[in-house]
Amino acid sequence: MHARSYLGFLVVNVLRK
């Protein structure tokens, strides 16, 4: 599991909000 990829995805989602 790549936690970094998951965290990055969540961060991008929040920023794109």
C-alpha positions, 0 to 999 in steps of 0.5 A, a space after each residue: 500500500 502506498 500511503 504517500 499516493 493516497 495522501 497525495 490524492 486526498 490533498 489534491 482533492 481538497 486543494 481542487 475543492 
